[in-house]
Amino acid sequence: MDTLSTASLKPTPYEKYGWLAIEGLVSLLISFSMIGASRFLVLIYPVCSLAVGIYLFQCCPRLYIAYTFWLWFLSSLIRRIIDFIAGAYTMGEFYTTPELVNLIVLPNCIKSLPSELKSVGLPFILCLGTVTYGVLVGLANNPIWDFSMVDLALGFICPIVFGYYLYSHWQNYPDLCQSIYKIFIYAVIVMGIYGLYQYVVAPDWDRFYLTFTGIQARGTPEPFGIRVWSTTSAAQQLSFPMVTGILLSLCPPLSWPQYLALLFGAITLLAGVVRTAWLCLLLVMGLYITTLRPQQQSKLLGLLALTVSSILTVVFSVSELNERISQRFASFQSLESDEALNLRAEAFSDLFEKIVFNPVGKGFCFYLESISNISSGDGTFLPMLL
């Protein structure tokens, strides 16, 4: 375990320069946008973000962690604004920038993981080995020049190496825990407020994105027509940080930022109408409440009652939101006639047979659309098995 000990996450004298670097990056993005040179930002944004990330990683690790999280939360929105100003859907994936910044920790992981093979490093090594296997099988089944495989592989590698980097600061757990806690609380507030703004106003860049992609499941490009995804690129993606942040907002001691995160996060999650996220939140919230002491349960239930009353006030005062949420809740009462559910159930049954008789799998670059009537976003665990 001693080999995992790393630099302290305490504030350093270099943090003020780190904040200056972040402010410089923001100023650069705004300046290029204002002069109409947004096409250059497609390259400048990831390159400069990577340079800032390298400096933060070397000089102020605590700020690097926060910077990486916020890039994951906001990069999709930044790219949509860049594309809108450029007037075209520019090259590159929406999450290329946070992936690059995330991979800064990769050399350290490669260097230290082998020495931890017999202890905490084994699960991370097994995960990386699984990704490597998926890449090799994908190369065997797909053209070697298919660059989408790189993006898919990075989508799995980045959480693994970043998770190991966070674990490598185990000696700084109290500081790290508090830092991540604050990041999620304020991120949920920001994403929640923007999600409501997106739903009510439908900003031009979100309309442009919807019009260009033409994905009907994400709503219509008009006020009260968008299926809220806030600063991410899909309602399902928004569910992950929202559910996590809402659960963290319930942790004592309770404060006003936590209440705001709970309120805005819950309303935005409802507006995204992702039923799986609703059920997940209710299940985990119920399990969490049972672990608390009776006095803490009383305080939390009082907070939840206040939050629910506030949410109901908002929902009933906005007829479009009320109608959308009511229709989604009504689907729980008639699951037999739910076309989407029946289609997925039928597709899953067929796909499980293919999984059983194909132990090697298909590797990366496999999409459910190629062998079924559902998309990969409708069943993430099935592409992982295949």
Legacy VTK file of the C-alpha trace (Angstrom):
# vtk DataFile Version 3.0
C-alpha trace
ASCII
DATASET POLYDATA
POINTS 386 float
0.000 0.000 0.000
2.886 2.396 0.600
3.632 2.549 -3.094
0.289 4.194 -3.626
1.121 7.183 -1.476
1.182 10.312 -3.645
1.372 14.056 -3.319
-0.933 15.679 -0.809
-4.251 17.097 -1.889
-3.818 20.042 0.461
-3.833 23.527 -1.113
-0.487 24.444 -2.673
1.114 27.819 -3.533
0.650 26.917 -7.196
-3.148 26.801 -7.010
-3.470 30.523 -7.719
-1.567 29.963 -10.961
-3.788 26.979 -11.673
-6.874 29.169 -11.334
-5.236 31.736 -13.608
-4.668 29.008 -16.202
-8.323 27.966 -16.022
-9.483 31.589 -16.265
-7.140 32.075 -19.227
-8.677 29.061 -20.967
-12.204 30.419 -20.419
-11.164 33.878 -21.673
-9.577 32.326 -24.749
-12.744 30.399 -25.601
-14.913 33.480 -25.152
-12.559 35.687 -27.203
-12.448 33.325 -30.182
-16.224 32.921 -30.032
-16.801 36.678 -30.033
-14.570 37.299 -33.056
-16.290 34.532 -35.035
-13.306 32.162 -35.104
-15.132 29.296 -33.471
-13.957 26.754 -36.055
-10.457 27.116 -34.634
-11.849 26.299 -31.187
-12.508 22.738 -32.321
-8.739 22.237 -32.077
-7.845 24.969 -29.573
-10.314 23.788 -26.930
-8.954 20.227 -26.472
-5.284 21.227 -26.919
-5.394 24.130 -24.450
-7.534 22.151 -22.016
-4.964 19.376 -22.134
-2.128 21.857 -21.477
-3.980 23.287 -18.472
-4.688 19.764 -17.230
-1.004 18.790 -17.427
-0.019 21.839 -15.377
-2.686 21.158 -12.758
-1.728 17.477 -12.563
1.912 18.342 -11.919
1.468 21.292 -9.556
-1.934 21.083 -7.853
-3.523 17.591 -7.930
-6.612 18.678 -5.981
-7.470 21.281 -8.600
-6.731 18.775 -11.378
-9.374 16.394 -9.980
-12.006 19.144 -9.832
-11.017 20.385 -13.303
-11.413 16.895 -14.784
-14.832 16.364 -13.242
-16.106 19.727 -14.464
-14.850 19.043 -17.993
-16.898 15.844 -18.017
-19.940 17.784 -16.824
-19.658 20.741 -19.219
-17.769 19.667 -22.367
-20.853 18.612 -24.294
-22.443 22.031 -23.762
-19.225 23.817 -24.764
-19.016 21.781 -27.967
-22.655 22.518 -28.846
-22.007 26.242 -28.449
-18.868 25.978 -30.608
-20.783 24.089 -33.304
-23.645 26.596 -33.228
-21.337 29.602 -33.647
-19.419 27.763 -36.389
-22.704 26.965 -38.123
-21.761 23.330 -38.657
-21.462 20.056 -36.794
-17.678 20.045 -36.352
-15.363 17.048 -36.250
-14.562 15.054 -33.126
-16.571 13.518 -30.318
-18.186 15.686 -27.636
-16.152 14.093 -24.855
-12.733 14.023 -26.527
-11.461 16.896 -24.359
-12.245 15.369 -20.941
-10.926 12.033 -22.183
-7.587 13.617 -23.096
-7.347 15.377 -19.741
-8.372 12.152 -18.010
-5.585 10.213 -19.750
-2.907 12.440 -18.218
-2.866 9.993 -15.296
-2.314 6.965 -17.560
1.546 6.942 -17.412
1.422 6.982 -13.608
-1.083 4.139 -13.603
1.022 2.030 -15.977
4.065 2.655 -13.813
2.504 1.828 -10.437
-0.165 -0.769 -11.255
2.185 -3.775 -11.767
3.677 -3.284 -8.297
0.159 -3.523 -6.859
-0.766 -6.715 -8.723
-1.180 -8.735 -5.531
-3.254 -6.134 -3.728
-5.493 -3.255 -4.840
-4.149 -3.152 -8.393
-5.607 -6.490 -9.469
-9.223 -5.315 -10.101
-7.973 -2.373 -12.176
-5.640 -4.617 -14.174
-8.483 -7.067 -14.845
-10.679 -4.209 -16.080
-7.935 -2.911 -18.382
-7.366 -6.464 -19.629
-11.065 -6.730 -20.472
-10.908 -3.511 -22.484
-7.809 -4.776 -24.305
-9.636 -7.994 -25.184
-12.578 -5.990 -26.527
-10.259 -3.910 -28.704
-8.498 -6.985 -30.134
-11.773 -8.742 -30.957
-13.121 -5.501 -32.415
-10.049 -5.186 -34.654
-10.617 -8.736 -35.866
-14.255 -8.025 -36.768
-13.984 -4.465 -38.072
-11.736 -2.403 -40.365
-8.556 -1.251 -38.608
-9.206 2.340 -39.748
-12.507 2.540 -37.867
-11.667 5.393 -35.482
-14.921 4.981 -33.546
-13.201 2.079 -31.805
-10.739 4.523 -30.249
-13.539 6.610 -28.763
-15.342 3.526 -27.456
-12.171 2.153 -25.873
-11.382 5.502 -24.247
-14.887 5.576 -22.819
-13.982 2.471 -20.802
-10.302 3.199 -20.105
-10.755 6.730 -18.739
-12.968 5.821 -15.743
-10.651 2.935 -14.854
-7.407 4.922 -14.816
-9.020 7.959 -13.184
-10.574 5.719 -10.541
-7.157 4.232 -9.826
-5.684 7.726 -9.598
-8.317 8.716 -7.040
-7.667 5.551 -5.080
-3.944 6.243 -5.142
-4.685 9.217 -2.871
-6.111 6.939 -0.178
-4.038 8.658 2.513
-5.807 11.919 1.673
-9.252 10.336 1.774
-10.939 12.974 4.025
-9.810 15.848 1.771
-10.590 13.901 -1.383
-14.028 12.896 -0.124
-14.932 16.464 0.793
-13.640 17.798 -2.525
-15.626 15.333 -4.655
-18.683 15.896 -2.475
-18.607 19.661 -3.130
-17.946 19.115 -6.843
-21.090 17.010 -7.242
-23.296 19.263 -5.122
-22.450 22.388 -7.106
-22.407 20.472 -10.402
-25.975 19.274 -9.810
-27.054 22.843 -9.026
-25.461 24.138 -12.250
-26.741 21.258 -14.395
-30.160 21.464 -12.800
-30.551 25.203 -13.395
-29.317 24.898 -16.971
-31.606 21.913 -17.526
-34.645 23.985 -16.548
-33.418 26.864 -18.715
-32.978 24.439 -21.607
-36.517 23.143 -21.189
-38.221 26.532 -20.880
-36.147 28.587 -23.355
-34.599 26.006 -25.729
-31.309 27.883 -26.431
-30.228 28.286 -30.041
-27.259 25.924 -29.707
-29.479 23.151 -28.347
-32.008 23.733 -31.114
-29.197 23.579 -33.657
-27.951 20.305 -32.171
-31.417 18.739 -32.214
-32.134 19.922 -35.752
-28.830 18.629 -37.081
-28.899 15.217 -35.373
-32.624 14.684 -35.929
-32.872 12.307 -32.962
-36.584 12.301 -32.127
-36.056 10.675 -28.720
-34.389 13.895 -27.518
-37.472 15.992 -28.136
-38.310 18.850 -30.474
-36.252 22.057 -30.915
-38.708 24.398 -29.228
-39.514 25.648 -25.716
-41.093 22.941 -23.547
-40.314 20.411 -26.277
-36.810 19.253 -25.360
-36.342 16.065 -23.373
-33.923 17.643 -20.916
-30.287 16.544 -21.068
-28.827 19.796 -19.654
-25.041 20.117 -20.131
-24.630 16.485 -21.275
-25.646 15.126 -24.691
-28.529 12.784 -23.766
-31.102 12.376 -21.009
-29.679 8.957 -20.101
-26.187 10.438 -19.691
-27.570 13.202 -17.498
-29.064 10.607 -15.150
-25.693 9.354 -13.906
-24.325 12.576 -12.339
-27.812 13.689 -11.313
-28.682 10.553 -9.350
-25.229 10.559 -7.736
-25.430 14.244 -6.824
-28.969 13.973 -5.461
-27.929 11.092 -3.200
-24.912 13.066 -1.957
-27.202 16.009 -1.211
-28.952 13.833 1.379
-25.789 13.293 3.430
-25.692 15.083 6.791
-25.059 17.752 7.889
-27.727 19.249 5.639
-27.190 22.760 4.212
-28.757 25.171 1.718
-26.508 24.107 -1.198
-27.634 20.539 -0.596
-31.288 21.557 -0.645
-30.785 23.494 -3.884
-29.009 20.512 -5.422
-31.837 18.229 -4.333
-34.527 20.578 -5.654
-33.022 21.514 -9.030
-31.588 18.049 -9.554
-34.914 16.315 -8.899
-36.919 18.643 -11.159
-34.392 18.280 -13.979
-34.330 14.510 -13.556
-38.121 14.454 -13.813
-38.012 16.620 -16.952
-35.609 14.132 -18.540
-38.351 11.456 -18.200
-35.894 8.560 -17.837
-37.897 5.967 -15.934
-34.863 3.842 -15.076
-33.242 6.832 -13.382
-36.413 7.499 -11.355
-36.592 3.906 -10.135
-32.867 3.807 -9.394
-33.048 6.991 -7.336
-36.071 5.822 -5.336
-34.514 2.419 -4.640
-31.132 3.715 -3.511
-32.703 6.577 -1.545
-34.913 4.102 0.313
-31.943 1.880 1.120
-29.947 4.886 2.322
-32.704 6.118 4.652
-32.866 2.712 6.359
-29.186 3.029 7.348
-29.702 6.303 9.246
-30.480 6.797 12.912
-34.100 7.649 13.804
-33.244 11.313 14.472
-31.433 11.637 11.131
-34.319 9.883 9.378
-36.768 12.436 10.773
-34.685 15.374 9.532
-34.189 13.817 6.112
-37.859 12.918 5.705
-38.747 16.503 6.607
-36.332 17.777 3.946
-37.782 15.362 1.390
-41.321 16.480 2.241
-40.350 20.124 1.712
-38.619 19.220 -1.562
-41.567 17.195 -2.866
-43.984 20.030 -2.096
-41.730 22.486 -3.946
-41.431 20.118 -6.912
-45.195 19.592 -7.093
-45.705 23.350 -7.064
-43.368 23.740 -10.045
-44.805 20.758 -11.940
-48.447 21.801 -11.514
-47.690 25.404 -12.461
-46.135 24.369 -15.810
-48.807 22.525 -17.773
-46.410 21.159 -20.407
-44.134 19.662 -17.759
-47.087 18.296 -15.829
-48.479 16.598 -18.928
-45.133 15.061 -19.892
-44.385 13.671 -16.434
-47.966 12.421 -15.969
-47.829 10.516 -19.252
-44.527 8.940 -18.243
-45.831 7.912 -14.835
-48.987 6.523 -16.441
-46.827 4.120 -18.451
-46.069 2.233 -15.217
-49.743 1.309 -14.950
-49.946 -0.238 -18.419
-46.633 -1.979 -18.979
-48.289 -4.637 -21.159
-49.188 -2.003 -23.755
-45.893 -0.108 -23.531
-44.507 -0.459 -27.069
-40.979 0.633 -26.099
-40.826 -1.844 -23.218
-42.202 -4.717 -25.295
-39.775 -3.981 -28.118
-36.825 -4.004 -25.739
-37.982 -7.164 -23.960
-38.309 -8.991 -27.280
-34.931 -7.720 -28.471
-33.224 -8.635 -25.181
-34.596 -12.179 -25.331
-33.213 -12.602 -28.838
-29.890 -11.018 -27.971
-29.322 -13.221 -24.938
-29.469 -16.253 -27.231
-26.793 -14.671 -29.404
-24.639 -14.031 -26.342
-24.882 -17.651 -25.169
-23.851 -19.042 -28.565
-21.106 -16.485 -29.166
-18.680 -16.768 -26.215
-15.893 -14.898 -28.048
-18.062 -11.813 -28.521
-17.918 -9.118 -31.170
-15.611 -6.628 -29.477
-15.722 -2.872 -29.748
-17.517 -1.177 -32.647
-20.461 -3.513 -32.182
-23.836 -1.768 -32.152
-27.193 -3.262 -31.216
-28.748 -1.514 -34.205
-26.941 -3.937 -36.491
-28.778 -7.023 -35.198
-31.920 -5.696 -33.485
-34.558 -2.961 -33.511
-33.169 -1.152 -30.475
-30.189 1.149 -30.120
-27.069 0.642 -28.009
-28.343 3.350 -25.681
-31.347 1.166 -24.807
-29.219 -1.611 -23.370
-25.671 -0.736 -22.428
-24.936 -3.997 -20.651
-25.735 -6.077 -23.763
-23.060 -4.470 -25.946
-20.640 -5.007 -23.045
-21.452 -8.733 -23.016
-21.167 -9.001 -26.794
LINES 1 387
386 0 1 2 3 4 5 6 7 8 9 10 11 12 13 14 15 16 17 18 19 20 21 22 23 24 25 26 27 28 29 30 31 32 33 34 35 36 37 38 39 40 41 42 43 44 45 46 47 48 49 50 51 52 53 54 55 56 57 58 59 60 61 62 63 64 65 66 67 68 69 70 71 72 73 74 75 76 77 78 79 80 81 82 83 84 85 86 87 88 89 90 91 92 93 94 95 96 97 98 99 100 101 102 103 104 105 106 107 108 109 110 111 112 113 114 115 116 117 118 119 120 121 122 123 124 125 126 127 128 129 130 131 132 133 134 135 136 137 138 139 140 141 142 143 144 145 146 147 148 149 150 151 152 153 154 155 156 157 158 159 160 161 162 163 164 165 166 167 168 169 170 171 172 173 174 175 176 177 178 179 180 181 182 183 184 185 186 187 188 189 190 191 192 193 194 195 196 197 198 199 200 201 202 203 204 205 206 207 208 209 210 211 212 213 214 215 216 217 218 219 220 221 222 223 224 225 226 227 228 229 230 231 232 233 234 235 236 237 238 239 240 241 242 243 244 245 246 247 248 249 250 251 252 253 254 255 256 257 258 259 260 261 262 263 264 265 266 267 268 269 270 271 272 273 274 275 276 277 278 279 280 281 282 283 284 285 286 287 288 289 290 291 292 293 294 295 296 297 298 299 300 301 302 303 304 305 306 307 308 309 310 311 312 313 314 315 316 317 318 319 320 321 322 323 324 325 326 327 328 329 330 331 332 333 334 335 336 337 338 339 340 341 342 343 344 345 346 347 348 349 350 351 352 353 354 355 356 357 358 359 360 361 362 363 364 365 366 367 368 369 370 371 372 373 374 375 376 377 378 379 380 381 382 383 384 385
